[in-house]
Amino acid sequence: MEKRRRRKFTDEFKREAVRLVQQGDGNVSQVARDLDLSVSALRKWVKEADIERGKGPPEALSKAEREELGKLRRRVRTLEEEREILKKAAAFFAKESK
């Protein structure tokens, strides 16, 4: 069986595919076949849409929350690096002043 080439889909296409699943009888397999998509990709889009609408599991993060979390993690990493530099500089200058 030939492996399917990776394709990119617009957000609009994804929203429309999810709408077809949600407004239809919820048959992900049939909608995926009709749109020539993998079932797993369409299920993932439906799950993400549910989370964005607040209907996902309580621990699930929305796209905006995931982006903010990534930004905050990068900021923490930068601050930790800066702190380490300052600690080394303080130790160096304390040693020099003796």
TORKOL-739597 format. One record per residue (C-alpha): residue in one letter; z, x, y. Coordinates in nm, 2 decimals, decimal comma. Example, Ala and Ser with C-alpha at 12.3 -4.5 7.8 and 13.67 -1.06 7.14 Angstrom:
residuo = a | c3 = 0,78 | c1 = 1,23 | c2 = -0,45 $
residuo = s | c3 = 0,71 | c1 = 1,37 | c2 = -0,11 $
***
This chain:
residuo = m | c3 = 0,00 | c1 = 0,00 | c2 = 0,00 $
residuo = e | c3 = -0,10 | c1 = 0,14 | c2 = 0,34 $
residuo = k | c3 = 0,18 | c1 = 0,19 | c2 = 0,59 $
residuo = r | c3 = 0,15 | c1 = -0,02 | c2 = 0,90 $
residuo = r | c3 = 0,10 | c1 = 0,18 | c2 = 1,22 $
residuo = r | c3 = 0,38 | c1 = 0,14 | c2 = 1,48 $
residuo = r | c3 = 0,29 | c1 = -0,10 | c2 = 1,76 $
residuo = k | c3 = 0,45 | c1 = -0,17 | c2 = 2,09 $
residuo = f | c3 = 0,50 | c1 = -0,52 | c2 = 2,22 $
residuo = t | c3 = 0,57 | c1 = -0,65 | c2 = 2,57 $
residuo = d | c3 = 0,89 | c1 = -0,82 | c2 = 2,65 $
residuo = e | c3 = 0,69 | c1 = -1,14 | c2 = 2,72 $
residuo = f | c3 = 0,54 | c1 = -1,13 | c2 = 2,37 $
residuo = k | c3 = 0,89 | c1 = -1,08 | c2 = 2,22 $
residuo = r | c3 = 1,03 | c1 = -1,37 | c2 = 2,42 $
residuo = e | c3 = 0,75 | c1 = -1,60 | c2 = 2,31 $
residuo = a | c3 = 0,79 | c1 = -1,50 | c2 = 1,95 $
residuo = v | c3 = 1,16 | c1 = -1,57 | c2 = 1,97 $
residuo = r | c3 = 1,09 | c1 = -1,90 | c2 = 2,14 $
residuo = l | c3 = 0,86 | c1 = -2,00 | c2 = 1,85 $
residuo = v | c3 = 1,13 | c1 = -1,94 | c2 = 1,60 $
residuo = q | c3 = 1,40 | c1 = -2,12 | c2 = 1,80 $
residuo = q | c3 = 1,19 | c1 = -2,42 | c2 = 1,89 $
residuo = g | c3 = 1,04 | c1 = -2,45 | c2 = 1,55 $
residuo = d | c3 = 1,22 | c1 = -2,50 | c2 = 1,23 $
residuo = g | c3 = 1,37 | c1 = -2,15 | c2 = 1,26 $
residuo = n | c3 = 1,14 | c1 = -2,01 | c2 = 0,99 $
residuo = v | c3 = 1,13 | c1 = -1,65 | c2 = 1,08 $
residuo = s | c3 = 0,90 | c1 = -1,56 | c2 = 0,79 $
residuo = q | c3 = 0,63 | c1 = -1,81 | c2 = 0,88 $
residuo = v | c3 = 0,63 | c1 = -1,71 | c2 = 1,25 $
residuo = a | c3 = 0,62 | c1 = -1,34 | c2 = 1,16 $
residuo = r | c3 = 0,32 | c1 = -1,41 | c2 = 0,93 $
residuo = d | c3 = 0,14 | c1 = -1,61 | c2 = 1,20 $
residuo = l | c3 = 0,19 | c1 = -1,34 | c2 = 1,46 $
residuo = d | c3 = 0,12 | c1 = -1,05 | c2 = 1,22 $
residuo = l | c3 = 0,47 | c1 = -0,91 | c2 = 1,26 $
residuo = s | c3 = 0,72 | c1 = -0,77 | c2 = 1,02 $
residuo = v | c3 = 1,00 | c1 = -1,01 | c2 = 0,94 $
residuo = s | c3 = 1,27 | c1 = -0,75 | c2 = 1,02 $
residuo = a | c3 = 1,13 | c1 = -0,69 | c2 = 1,37 $
residuo = l | c3 = 1,12 | c1 = -1,06 | c2 = 1,45 $
residuo = r | c3 = 1,47 | c1 = -1,11 | c2 = 1,31 $
residuo = k | c3 = 1,59 | c1 = -0,82 | c2 = 1,53 $
residuo = w | c3 = 1,43 | c1 = -0,98 | c2 = 1,84 $
residuo = v | c3 = 1,60 | c1 = -1,32 | c2 = 1,76 $
residuo = k | c3 = 1,94 | c1 = -1,15 | c2 = 1,71 $
residuo = e | c3 = 1,90 | c1 = -0,96 | c2 = 2,04 $
residuo = a | c3 = 1,80 | c1 = -1,29 | c2 = 2,22 $
residuo = d | c3 = 2,11 | c1 = -1,46 | c2 = 2,07 $
residuo = i | c3 = 2,33 | c1 = -1,18 | c2 = 2,20 $
residuo = e | c3 = 2,18 | c1 = -1,20 | c2 = 2,55 $
residuo = r | c3 = 2,25 | c1 = -1,57 | c2 = 2,56 $
residuo = g | c3 = 2,61 | c1 = -1,51 | c2 = 2,46 $
residuo = k | c3 = 2,57 | c1 = -1,66 | c2 = 2,11 $
residuo = g | c3 = 2,61 | c1 = -1,34 | c2 = 1,92 $
residuo = p | c3 = 2,92 | c1 = -1,20 | c2 = 1,76 $
residuo = p | c3 = 3,21 | c1 = -1,13 | c2 = 2,00 $
residuo = e | c3 = 3,18 | c1 = -0,75 | c2 = 1,96 $
residuo = a | c3 = 2,81 | c1 = -0,75 | c2 = 2,03 $
residuo = l | c3 = 2,70 | c1 = -0,59 | c2 = 2,36 $
residuo = s | c3 = 2,42 | c1 = -0,73 | c2 = 2,57 $
residuo = k | c3 = 2,13 | c1 = -0,50 | c2 = 2,69 $
residuo = a | c3 = 2,29 | c1 = -0,46 | c2 = 3,03 $
residuo = e | c3 = 2,63 | c1 = -0,37 | c2 = 2,87 $
residuo = r | c3 = 2,47 | c1 = -0,12 | c2 = 2,64 $
residuo = e | c3 = 2,29 | c1 = 0,04 | c2 = 2,94 $
residuo = e | c3 = 2,62 | c1 = 0,06 | c2 = 3,13 $
residuo = l | c3 = 2,80 | c1 = 0,20 | c2 = 2,84 $
residuo = g | c3 = 2,54 | c1 = 0,48 | c2 = 2,80 $
residuo = k | c3 = 2,56 | c1 = 0,55 | c2 = 3,18 $
residuo = l | c3 = 2,94 | c1 = 0,57 | c2 = 3,16 $
residuo = r | c3 = 2,93 | c1 = 0,80 | c2 = 2,86 $
residuo = r | c3 = 2,70 | c1 = 1,04 | c2 = 3,04 $
residuo = r | c3 = 2,93 | c1 = 1,03 | c2 = 3,34 $
residuo = v | c3 = 3,24 | c1 = 1,10 | c2 = 3,13 $
residuo = r | c3 = 3,06 | c1 = 1,40 | c2 = 2,97 $
residuo = t | c3 = 2,96 | c1 = 1,54 | c2 = 3,31 $
residuo = l | c3 = 3,32 | c1 = 1,50 | c2 = 3,44 $
residuo = e | c3 = 3,46 | c1 = 1,67 | c2 = 3,13 $
residuo = e | c3 = 3,22 | c1 = 1,96 | c2 = 3,18 $
residuo = e | c3 = 3,32 | c1 = 1,99 | c2 = 3,54 $
residuo = r | c3 = 3,69 | c1 = 1,98 | c2 = 3,45 $
residuo = e | c3 = 3,65 | c1 = 2,26 | c2 = 3,20 $
residuo = i | c3 = 3,47 | c1 = 2,47 | c2 = 3,46 $
residuo = l | c3 = 3,75 | c1 = 2,41 | c2 = 3,71 $
residuo = k | c3 = 4,01 | c1 = 2,50 | c2 = 3,45 $
residuo = k | c3 = 3,84 | c1 = 2,83 | c2 = 3,38 $
residuo = a | c3 = 3,80 | c1 = 2,90 | c2 = 3,75 $
residuo = a | c3 = 4,17 | c1 = 2,83 | c2 = 3,82 $
residuo = a | c3 = 4,27 | c1 = 3,06 | c2 = 3,53 $
residuo = f | c3 = 4,04 | c1 = 3,33 | c2 = 3,66 $
residuo = f | c3 = 4,17 | c1 = 3,32 | c2 = 4,01 $
residuo = a | c3 = 4,53 | c1 = 3,30 | c2 = 3,89 $
residuo = k | c3 = 4,47 | c1 = 3,62 | c2 = 3,69 $
residuo = e | c3 = 4,30 | c1 = 3,79 | c2 = 3,98 $
residuo = s | c3 = 4,59 | c1 = 3,72 | c2 = 4,23 $
residuo = k | c3 = 4,85 | c1 = 3,89 | c2 = 4,01 $
***
